[in-house]
Amino acid sequence: MAMDHFIEAVEIIRRLEGGITRPFLCRASNGKHYVAKGLELPPAERIAELLCARLAARFGLPIPEHGYIYIDPALLRYDTEARRDLGPGDSFALAYVADAADLLYSQALQVPADLQKSVFVFDYWIGNGDRQLGQWGGRPNLLMCSTDNLLRLIDHNQAFCWPLDTGAFADTHVFGPGNRSWRLDLLDKVEYGQRMHDTACRFRDLCSDIPDEWRESVGVAEFDILLKEIESHLMRCQSDDFWSALE
């Protein structure tokens, strides 16, 4: 479930290493810890992070609590790096999962088939080619939690990149044909098609509270065009071409 919009960072603990974006770990006013992404991401990528997290939750995928976290300028006064790369105002925030690590190839093979299918279809639907993993490594953008042995989706800043090269997407995806034993069947198409359609119909609701400074940094007219393009691509789930590319 998404968190309340009105939480505020009370401490910037450190910058997290290991990921390309290198976000900041913050302690919030509700006592929880969040991974915050601000100015280090271009505005369109921050919007992609937020909207894809919300789409994933609506689609029924396991994603950590997410939303906005407010960064007071006073917190940045003596932290040059955070002032430059996180910045004041509303940042995208994802709940910090302390007992998790990047999914390993050996673990990927053990993920339940239904969840593999859901992640694979979801990534193709949102134009996300950035969940890659094979025998020799990769960048799965999936966490495996040691306490409950469950998957968590993260990092969607590279989504909404259409058109996807379907062959390259399938070949490199963590749950692509080379890493699985299942195939999408007619029942899958009916089920996932309905889930995607129902989620896409709520897309404008998911956009309703995007901060003004995010909109303005994209440009008011450009922001509206961006949302229309995303919505149009999401509605492609109803077309035969969408499914033929996944067969």
N, C-alpha and C positions, 0 to 999 in steps of 0.2 A: 504494500500500500504506500502511496506517495505521502511524504511528510507534509506538515503544515507549511505554508509559505513563510510565515513569520517566525523563523528561527534566526538566531544571530550567533556569529562566531564570538567566543569569548577568549579564545587562545589559538594562535597559529603555531602548531607544535613543530612541524618540520616539513621539508619537501620530500616527497616519496621518490625513490629511485627505481629504476627498472623499466618503467614505461616510457614511451616516446614523449608523451605530454608532460610527464613529471609534475603531477598535481600536488596540492598541499593538503596535509592532514590537519584538520581543525577540531577543536572541542567546541561544542555548541552550548547555547543557553539551556537546552533541555538535558544536558549531561551526557549526550551521545557524541560519538566521533564520526566525522564525515570527511570524505575525499572531495576537495573543492577545486573546481576548474574555472578560471576567470580569463584574464587577458592573454594568457599563454595560448588560448584557442581563438582563432578568428570567430567573429560573431556567428557566422553561418554554422560553424562546427559546434558552438555552444548550443545553438538551437537544435541541431541534429541530436546532440546528447540528450537533451531534455525530452524532445518529442519521441525519440526512439525508446527511451526508458518508459515513457507513458504508453506507447504503442505495445511494447513488450508485455507490460503489466496487463493491459486490456486483452491481449492475445492469449494470456494465460501462461506466460513464461516466467521462470524464476529470476527476478532481478531485485537487487537490494532496494531498500527504501530510498526515495529520490525526490528532488525538488530544488528549491533555492536555499541558499544560506547568505545572510547579509554580513558583509565585511565592513566594519566601521573603520573609517580612515585612521582613527587613533591607534588601531592595532598595527597599522603599517608604518607608523612614524619612524621606528628604529629598525625596520626590516626592509632593506633596500631591494632584495630579491623579490619578496612578496609584494612590495609596492609596485614593482615593475611588471611582474608576471601574473599576479593574482588580481590586484587592484581593488578599489573600494566598490561598494554597492552589492548588487545581487550576483552571486556566482552559482553555477550549477553544482549541485552536491549529490553525492551518492554515499549511502551509509558505508562506513569502513567495516570490512569483514576481517577481523583480526586472525581468525583461525583458518584462513584460506590461502591457497597457493595456485599458481597457474596450472591449468589442466595438463596432465601428461598424456602422451600418445597412448600409453598402455591403459590409462584410465578412460580415455575417450572410447575405446573399444567396448568398455563395460557399461557405458551410459545406456539406459533403456531406449529401445528402438523408437518408441513413440516420442520421446523427448528429442532424440536425434532428428527425427523427421520435422518436428515443430521448429527447431532452431534453423535447420537447413531451409525450409520453406520461408520462414520469417526473414532470414537474411536476404534471400533472393527478392522477396517482396519489397523490402525497404532499401534495396540497392546497396547492400553492405558486403563488399568483397574482402573485408578485413577481419576474417575469422579463420585463419589458415593454420593448419597443423598436419604434419606427416611424420614418418619414421625418423626423419633427420631434424625434426624440430619445426618451429614456426611461431606464430603469434595468434594463439587461439582466442584471446580476449574472453576467456571463460575461467572462472575460479571453481576449484573443488574445495569444499569445506571439510576439514578433518573431523569436526565434532558430529555432523549429521550426514556426512558423505553425500551431500547434495550439490548440484551445480548452481552457479550464479552467473548471469550475463553481465558484462561490463563493456565500456569503451565503444561508443557508437558514433564518434565524431567524424568518421569517414563514410558514414551512410548517406543515403540520398544521392548517390553517384550513379546516375543512369546515363546511357544504357550500359548495363553490365555485359562484359564478354562472358557469355553463358558457359562456354567450354572451360575457360580459365577459372571461373567461379567454381564450377563443379570439381575440377581437377585439384584445386588447392584447399577447398573448404574442409574443415575438420571432420565434417560428416558427409563428405563427398563420396561418390561411388567407389573409390578405391579403399575407403575406410569403413565399409558397411556391408551388410548382407541383405538389407531390405530394398524394396522399390516402392515408389508411390503408386497406389492403386486407385480405382474409381471412388471407393469409400473415402480415402484420404482427400481426394480432390473436392468431394462434396463437403466434408467436415471443415477442411482448412479454408475452402472458398467461402463458406458461410462465416467463419470466424474473422477472416480478413475483411469481408464486406461489412460485417457489423462493426468492426473496429474502425474501418475507414469512414463509415457514416458518422462517427463521433469525432472525427479528426479536428474539426473547427473548435469543438469544446476543449480539446486538449491544448489548443493554441491561445485560449482566451486570456490567460494571465501572464503571457510573456512580458517581461519588464520593458518599460518604455525605452530605457537606455539600450537594450539589445535591439529593439526595432529601429531606433534612430541610428545606431551604428551600422546597420545594414542599409538604411535608407527607407523611408516610409513607403514609397512606391515600389521599390525593389523587394521590400519585405512582403507585400501583398502578392507580388508576382511569384516569389519563392514559395509561399504557402499554396498558391493555386497549382504550381507545377508539382509539388509534392503530392497534393490531394489527387491530381490527375493520374500520377503514376501509381498511387496506391489503389485506385479504382481499376487498374488494369487486371486485377485479380479475377475479374469477371470475364476476361477474354480468353479465347482458345489459345492465342499466341502465348499467353503467360504460361500455361500448363505444358504446351508442346516443347517449350524450351527446357523444361525440367525432366522430360521423359528420357 
